[in-house]
C-alpha cells in the first residue's frame, strides 16, 4: 500500500509540473505578444482585426486615437502657440508647402473667420458638438475643443500625429475624440493618395496599389460610416464640417449616414464643394437628395440661399435645415 501511495504522489507531482510548465510557457508567449502589439499600435486605442470590412462584418469600433500615447518615432515637427477668438492654444504643423501649415507659418489662421463663427455658435449652446470630418491638423477641432466636445476624424496618419500632439500639449484630451479612419459609404479598406506638396490634399483611391510611407506606416485606410460615430456622441445635437477632397458624396448616403441624422439634430453641415461638384451627376444628385429629403436647403456661408445650378455654387457651401432660423453661421 505504501508503494502504491508513493506512486500516486509521483504521478500527481509529474502532472502538476507539466501543467505548470505549460502555463508558464503560455504566459510568457502572451507577454511577448502584448509587448509587440503595444509597440505596433502606439497611436491606436481600438484596433480592428486587420481584415477588410464587408457588409457581413459586425459594426466596427472606430479607430480611436489616444493622444497621450503620441510617439513621433523618426518624425519631428514644430508646434506653435496660436491665438484665435481670445483663446491661445498650441497647434503642431507641417514644414514646407502644406497649404494650411503655410498660413500658420506666415502668422495667419486658415479660414479664421469661419472657425470663429463655429466657436460663437458652440459657446451659445453647450449641448452642441462639432463633428469634424477631414480634420487635418485641427484648425477647426483644436479651438472648438476649448468650448465643446469634438469628434475629429482624419485618415492621414501624419496629420493625425500632429493633431494628437496638439491635443496632448493643449490639455484638451477629455474634450476631443480623435478617430483615425476615413468616412465613406461602405466599410472597406482603401488606399489614401496624399499629395507630396500638400498633406492636406489626401484622397481615397480604389486601388490595391499602396506604397510604404515613412516609419513603416502603410497608406491603406480603413473606412467607417458616419453612423459608426454614434457611440462616440455625447449629445444629440451637432454641427458638422466636412472636407474630404471630393468624397463628400460618399459620406452622406441613406445607408451610411441616415441613422446618424435620425438620431442627432444637425442644424447645418458646412462642406467643401469645389471638388464635390465635379463628381458624376448621379453621385452629386444622390448627395443633394439626401439633404433635400430631410428638409435642408443649400446656402452660402453668408446665409444666402443658393438658387443656381450646383456647378456654379461657391468653394464652400452650407446645407441648413430650413426650419432652423435660430442658428445662423
Secondary structure per residue as TSV (DSSP state, phi and psi in degrees):
chain	resnum	aa	ss	phi	psi
A	1	X	-	360.0	-40.5
A	2	X	H	-62.4	-40.3
A	3	X	H	-64.9	-42.5
A	4	X	H	-63.1	-41.7
A	5	X	H	-62.0	-43.9
A	6	X	H	-63.9	-36.7
A	7	X	H	-64.8	-39.0
A	8	X	H	-63.7	-42.7
A	9	X	H	-60.6	-41.9
A	10	X	H	-64.3	-43.7
A	11	X	H	-63.0	-44.5
A	12	X	H	-62.0	-41.3
A	13	X	H	-64.2	-40.9
A	14	X	H	-62.7	-45.4
A	15	X	H	-60.4	-45.6
A	16	X	H	-61.5	-39.8
A	17	X	H	-64.1	-43.8
A	18	X	H	-63.0	-45.0
A	19	X	H	-61.0	-43.5
A	20	X	H	-62.6	-42.7
A	21	X	H	-63.8	-39.8
A	22	X	H	-63.9	-40.8
A	23	X	H	-64.0	-42.8
A	24	X	H	-63.1	-42.6
A	25	X	H	-62.2	-44.1
A	26	X	H	-66.0	-40.5
A	27	X	H	-63.3	-43.0
A	28	X	H	-63.9	-38.7
A	29	X	H	-64.4	-43.0
A	30	X	H	-64.3	-38.9
A	31	X	H	-62.8	-43.3
A	32	X	H	-64.2	-39.5
A	33	X	H	-63.2	-42.4
A	34	X	H	-63.9	-42.0
A	35	X	H	-63.6	-44.6
A	36	X	H	-64.1	-41.3
A	37	X	H	-65.2	-43.6
A	38	X	H	-62.5	-37.5
A	39	X	H	-70.6	-33.4
A	40	X	H	-86.6	-14.0
A	41	X	T	-121.9	42.4
A	42	X	T	-59.5	-28.8
A	43	X	T	-87.3	-17.9
A	44	X	B	-110.8	130.8
A	45	X	S	-87.0	-40.0
A	46	X	S	-125.6	113.2
A	47	X	-	-117.6	134.7
A	48	X	-	-81.2	-175.9
A	49	X	-	-71.0	-12.6
A	50	X	S	94.8	-7.5
A	51	X	S	-88.0	147.1
A	52	X	-	-60.2	142.7
A	53	X	-	-73.6	144.7
A	54	X	-	-130.7	173.4
A	55	X	T	-64.8	-19.2
A	56	X	T	-91.6	-8.7
A	57	X	S	-74.1	136.7
A	58	X	-	-58.3	154.0
A	59	X	-	-54.3	121.7
A	60	X	-	-80.4	158.5
A	61	X	-	-82.5	132.5
A	62	X	-	-59.2	147.6
A	63	X	-	-79.3	88.2
A	64	X	E	-83.8	129.2
A	65	X	E	-90.8	135.5
A	66	X	-	-96.6	107.9
A	67	X	G	-55.8	-35.9
A	68	X	G	-67.7	-15.9
A	69	X	G	-89.2	9.4
A	70	X	-	-51.4	132.5
A	71	X	-	-147.4	101.5
A	72	X	-	-71.0	-15.3
A	73	X	T	53.6	-117.1
A	74	X	T	-89.3	0.7
A	75	X	-	-105.6	131.0
A	76	X	-	-118.5	150.8
A	77	X	-	-158.5	155.7
A	78	X	-	-83.6	153.5
A	79	X	E	-128.8	139.4
A	80	X	E	-136.9	157.7
A	81	X	E	-86.8	133.8
A	82	X	E	-123.3	144.0
A	83	X	E	-115.3	129.5
A	84	X	E	-148.6	134.2
A	85	X	T	46.9	47.7
A	86	X	T	64.5	20.1
A	87	X	E	-120.0	135.7
A	88	X	E	-113.5	129.4
A	89	X	E	-151.6	155.5
A	90	X	E	-82.2	146.7
A	91	X	E	-141.4	127.0
A	92	X	E	-96.5	139.6
A	93	X	-	-139.9	175.7
A	94	X	-	-83.5	162.1
A	95	X	S	-113.5	130.3
A	96	X	S	120.2	-141.7
A	97	X	S	-91.3	9.0
A	98	X	-	-61.9	130.3
A	99	X	H	-60.9	-53.1
A	100	X	H	-67.7	-41.1
A	101	X	H	-62.7	-34.5
A	102	X	H	-61.8	-35.7
A	103	X	H	-60.6	-46.7
A	104	X	H	-64.2	-40.9
A	105	X	H	-61.8	-34.6
A	106	X	T	-81.7	1.4
A	107	X	T	87.5	12.8
A	108	X	-	-109.5	160.8
A	109	X	-	-113.1	122.0
A	110	X	T	-62.9	125.7
A	111	X	T	52.3	40.5
A	112	X	H	-58.4	-38.3
A	113	X	H	-66.9	-43.3
A	114	X	H	-64.8	-42.6
A	115	X	H	-61.7	-41.5
A	116	X	H	-62.3	-36.6
A	117	X	H	-67.3	-38.0
A	118	X	H	-60.0	-45.3
A	119	X	H	-61.1	-41.2
A	120	X	H	-60.0	-45.2
A	121	X	H	-66.4	-40.5
A	122	X	H	-66.0	-32.4
A	123	X	H	-71.0	-32.5
A	124	X	H	-71.8	-31.4
A	125	X	-	-132.8	102.7
A	126	X	T	-74.7	-1.5
A	127	X	T	-93.5	-0.2
A	128	X	-	-88.1	140.1
A	129	X	E	-112.3	165.5
A	130	X	E	-112.3	127.0
A	131	X	E	-108.2	111.3
A	132	X	E	-108.0	100.8
A	133	X	E	-98.2	113.2
A	134	X	S	89.1	56.0
A	135	X	-	-74.4	-21.6
A	136	X	T	55.0	-130.9
A	137	X	T	-88.5	1.8
A	138	X	-	101.2	27.0
A	139	X	T	-64.9	-27.3
A	140	X	T	-89.5	-46.7
A	141	X	H	-67.4	-40.3
A	142	X	H	-66.0	-48.6
A	143	X	H	-69.0	-34.0
A	144	X	H	-64.7	-32.0
A	145	X	T	-68.1	-10.6
A	146	X	T	-87.6	-7.8
A	147	X	T	-130.5	-10.0
A	148	X	S	-157.8	172.7
A	149	X	-	-84.3	141.7
A	150	X	E	-128.3	138.9
A	151	X	E	-110.6	114.4
A	152	X	E	-110.2	119.4
A	153	X	E	-111.1	125.1
A	154	X	-	-148.2	121.9
A	155	X	-	-85.0	-23.5
A	156	X	-	-76.7	112.9
A	157	X	H	-64.8	-28.7
A	158	X	H	-69.6	-38.1
A	159	X	H	-68.6	-38.7
A	160	X	H	-64.9	-36.1
A	161	X	H	-56.0	-46.5
A	162	X	H	-69.7	-39.9
A	163	X	H	-64.8	-44.0
A	164	X	H	-61.7	-41.6
A	165	X	H	-64.6	-41.6
A	166	X	H	-61.7	-43.1
A	167	X	H	-61.5	-44.2
A	168	X	H	-65.8	-44.9
A	169	X	H	-65.4	-35.5
A	170	X	H	-83.4	-7.4
A	171	X	T	68.3	31.0
A	172	X	-	-111.7	26.9
A	173	X	G	-53.0	-39.7
A	174	X	G	-75.4	-13.2
A	175	X	G	-104.8	-0.4
A	176	X	E	-139.1	136.3
A	177	X	E	-111.5	119.0
A	178	X	E	-97.3	127.9
A	179	X	E	-121.3	117.9
A	180	X	-	-96.5	73.7
A	181	X	S	-146.6	172.0
A	182	X	E	-107.7	145.1
A	183	X	E	-94.9	131.2
A	184	X	-	-144.7	-180.0
A	185	X	S	-82.0	-16.6
A	186	X	S	-138.9	160.9
A	187	X	-	-90.3	119.0
A	188	X	-	-160.5	-170.7
A	189	X	E	-121.7	121.7
A	190	X	E	-123.1	170.5
A	191	X	E	-95.3	151.5
A	192	X	E	-112.3	117.3
A	193	X	E	-94.1	118.9
A	194	X	E	-116.4	128.1
A	195	X	E	-67.2	130.8
A	196	X	T	-64.7	-27.7
A	197	X	T	-93.5	-7.2
A	198	X	E	-152.4	95.7
A	199	X	E	-63.0	-21.5
A	200	X	E	-73.2	-16.5
A	201	X	E	-93.6	77.6
A	202	X	E	-113.8	122.5
A	203	X	E	-125.7	143.1
A	204	X	E	-74.9	136.3
A	205	X	E	-129.8	137.3
A	206	X	-	-87.9	81.1
A	207	X	-	-148.2	155.8
A	208	X	S	-91.6	-8.7
A	209	X	-	-79.8	126.0
A	210	X	-	-148.8	119.8
A	211	X	-	-90.6	148.2
A	212	X	B	-68.0	146.6
A	213	X	-	-112.4	172.5
A	214	X	G	-54.4	153.2
A	215	X	G	64.0	23.8
A	216	X	G	62.4	24.9
A	217	X	-	-88.4	140.8
A	218	X	B	-96.0	157.1
A	219	X	-	-85.3	0.0
A	220	X	E	-62.1	134.4
A	221	X	E	-128.0	127.8
A	222	X	E	-84.2	130.7
A	223	X	E	-100.4	148.8
A	224	X	E	-127.9	172.6
A	225	X	-	-95.6	158.6
A	226	X	G	-60.0	-35.4
A	227	X	G	-57.2	-30.1
A	228	X	G	-69.8	-11.3
A	229	X	G	-84.6	-9.9
A	230	X	G	-55.7	-43.0
A	231	X	G	-63.4	-17.1
A	232	X	G	-91.8	-7.8
A	233	X	-	-74.4	136.2
A	234	X	S	-94.6	-29.6
A	235	X	S	-127.4	171.4
A	236	X	S	-104.9	30.0
A	237	X	B	-147.1	134.6
A	238	X	E	-154.3	147.3
A	239	X	E	-95.6	143.1
A	240	X	E	-122.2	131.6
A	241	X	E	-118.5	130.3
A	242	X	E	-127.7	126.0
A	243	X	-	-143.7	90.0
A	244	X	-	-126.0	31.4
A	245	X	T	54.3	47.2
A	246	X	T	98.0	-5.4
A	247	X	-	-96.9	17.2
A	248	X	H	-57.6	-35.4
A	249	X	H	-66.1	-20.8
A	250	X	H	-88.4	-12.3
A	251	X	H	-83.3	-40.6
A	252	X	-	-108.3	88.4
A	253	X	-	-125.4	158.9
A	254	X	H	-59.8	-39.3
A	255	X	H	-73.5	-34.3
A	256	X	H	-98.1	-20.7
A	257	X	H	-130.2	-7.4
A	258	X	H	-60.8	-40.7
A	259	X	H	-64.4	-39.4
A	260	X	H	-59.6	-47.4
A	261	X	H	-72.2	-23.7
A	262	X	H	-71.1	-32.3
A	263	X	H	-101.8	-18.9
A	264	X	S	-120.9	131.9
A	265	X	B	-78.8	115.5
A	266	X	-	-115.2	98.5
A	267	X	-	-59.5	-40.6
A	268	X	E	-157.0	160.6
A	269	X	E	-126.1	120.6
A	270	X	E	-95.0	130.5
A	271	X	E	-138.6	135.5
A	272	X	E	-70.1	126.4
A	273	X	-	-109.2	-17.0
A	274	X	T	-59.6	-39.6
A	275	X	T	-89.0	-30.9
A	276	X	G	-61.9	-40.9
A	277	X	G	-68.1	-12.5
A	278	X	G	-88.7	-3.3
A	279	X	S	-70.5	173.4
A	280	X	-	-61.2	144.8
A	281	X	H	-54.6	-33.7
A	282	X	H	-63.3	-44.7
A	283	X	H	-69.5	-40.1
A	284	X	H	-65.0	-40.6
A	285	X	H	-65.8	-35.8
A	286	X	H	-62.9	-40.9
A	287	X	H	-63.1	-47.2
A	288	X	H	-62.1	-41.9
A	289	X	H	-63.6	-33.1
A	290	X	H	-57.6	-44.9
A	291	X	H	-81.3	-42.5
A	292	X	H	-61.6	-37.3
A	293	X	T	-69.5	-15.4
A	294	X	T	-106.0	18.4
A	295	X	T	70.2	36.4
A	296	X	E	-103.4	154.6
A	297	X	E	-130.5	157.7
A	298	X	E	-91.1	134.6
A	299	X	E	-133.8	160.9
A	300	X	-	-76.4	170.5
A	301	X	T	-71.0	-7.7
A	302	X	T	-100.0	16.5
A	303	X	S	68.4	27.9
A	304	X	-	-96.1	127.3
A	305	X	B	-68.1	137.4
A	306	X	-	-91.2	114.4
A	307	X	-	-103.2	-17.2
A	308	X	S	-80.6	175.0
A	309	X	-	-63.4	146.1
A	310	X	G	-61.2	-23.5
A	311	X	G	-69.9	-17.3
A	312	X	G	-101.3	6.5
A	313	X	-	-69.2	159.1
A	314	X	-	-74.0	-177.6
A	315	X	S	-57.3	-44.7
A	316	X	E	-120.6	145.1
A	317	X	E	-132.4	168.6
A	318	X	E	-132.3	124.9
A	319	X	E	-95.1	115.6
A	320	X	E	-122.3	141.2
A	321	X	E	-62.1	128.9
A	322	X	T	-61.8	-34.5
A	323	X	T	-87.0	2.8
A	324	X	-	-100.1	68.0
A	325	X	T	-75.6	-9.0
A	326	X	T	-80.1	-13.6
A	327	X	-	-119.0	116.6
A	328	X	-	-124.5	128.4
A	329	X	-	-74.3	360.0
